[in-house]
């Protein structure tokens, strides 16, 4: 049974990567670090080190200055980048003052000579551990205090989510940098935007605009406002969202649906921080931070001329890719526990628990609707449960069944057109999935839009 906390437990197991082509060094350090409770991995080349670091995400890297395929200093930038975020200790068999100064300037935390003095290593580790502990505690309590009661919580401990948490912290500090968030529908892109806004300390509000819900004319008026008499229905002057978001954040959801003419005007605002209301002649300043999200393949759209290339490169400074829920492993149970606690409290129910079988079903499901679908499933389960435990029979049929086990037995004694049999099978899959179009399309091996078009043609 599981009902996890929405915040990570402290303290965590520290991770260390040892990068050295000498096996004896790797073994000695590994034995010493494991004795201190560290999780340890090793690499003997620069290429191997970067490959390991991207998945292992070490807290500390012991890095040799000379490697078979590169200088250790060449690895400093990627190792300390937000994607990995490690503290680096440089090691060398020949202590050269200029090298030490260069390494420290480029981001190394310490620099010491071989042969290793494990007493010296222990002193360095204590300092690094304290640095990591203070940094994590500050971030942890800041997140709790600023997000309590808000939706800007990025939950999970998968490598992808840890990278996103680091990127949000970095981007929150750089409030002038545009933010582009990519990912499937329902994967949590808006939550990432809210997180960056909250962590940035910006006092203004976060204003959201859905680019797919408005026509070109209405979208322009919504963004920039209009003067009285600018068009037939403009009976009074109206502020636009850029004015309202001044000093805060303006978040464009479904950015790829924005008409090309509005994209050109948006680019001008991003470059100049100025705009004019529809029908206006005076420039208006706006310091609103720009953030946007899309579930479309925006790079492909740029190549096809469906999205402006200059706008894309203006906003894609450090894109954040939010992974689909199916790729996040045990994050599914963390999110399920969080939603269960949150929703049960609003229902006035006790703290819910999950049976092991229920967790197994949740882990194996493909989650075409991502985090949004998971939340709906948990809410449904809590409504159906009569006590504080969630069982498999509280889950929708499509989660409890394996698509490969769906049985379809058409009557071949009656001769019918192939198209009719196909239609009957589509109806069967829709019934089995509770009329879930996304899940049905995934089982049928077609896109959701193709499925919907076929259903419209039948009516």
NORCOR-V732123 format. One record per run of one state. SS is the DSSP state (hx for helix, st for strand, lp for the rest). FROM is the first residue (numbers start at 1). TO is the last residue. If there is no record, write none. Layout:
BEGIN
SS/FROM/TO + SS/FROM/TO
END
This chain:
BEGIN
lp/1/14 + st/15/19 + lp/20/22 + hx/23/35 + lp/36/38 + st/39/43 + lp/44/45 + hx/46/56 + lp/57/59 + st/60/64 + lp/65/65 + st/66/66 + lp/67/70 + st/71/71 + hx/72/80 + lp/81/86 + st/87/92 + lp/93/96 + hx/97/105 + lp/106/109 + st/110/113 + lp/114/117 + hx/118/147 + lp/148/158 + hx/159/173 + lp/174/178 + st/179/182 + lp/183/188 + hx/189/200 + lp/201/205 + st/206/210 + lp/211/215 + hx/216/224 + lp/225/225 + st/226/226 + lp/227/237 + st/238/238 + lp/239/240 + hx/241/244 + lp/245/248 + st/249/253 + lp/254/254 + hx/255/257 + lp/258/259 + hx/260/272 + lp/273/273 + st/274/275 + lp/276/277 + st/278/278 + lp/279/283 + st/284/285 + lp/286/288 + st/289/294 + lp/295/297 + hx/298/303 + lp/304/308 + hx/309/315 + lp/316/319 + st/320/321 + lp/322/324 + hx/325/327 + lp/328/330 + hx/331/347 + lp/348/352 + st/353/354 + lp/355/355 + hx/356/364 + lp/365/369 + hx/370/384 + lp/385/388 + st/389/390 + lp/391/391 + hx/392/394 + lp/395/396 + hx/397/400 + lp/401/402 + hx/403/405 + lp/406/417 + hx/418/432 + lp/433/436 + hx/437/444 + lp/445/447 + hx/448/458 + lp/459/459
END
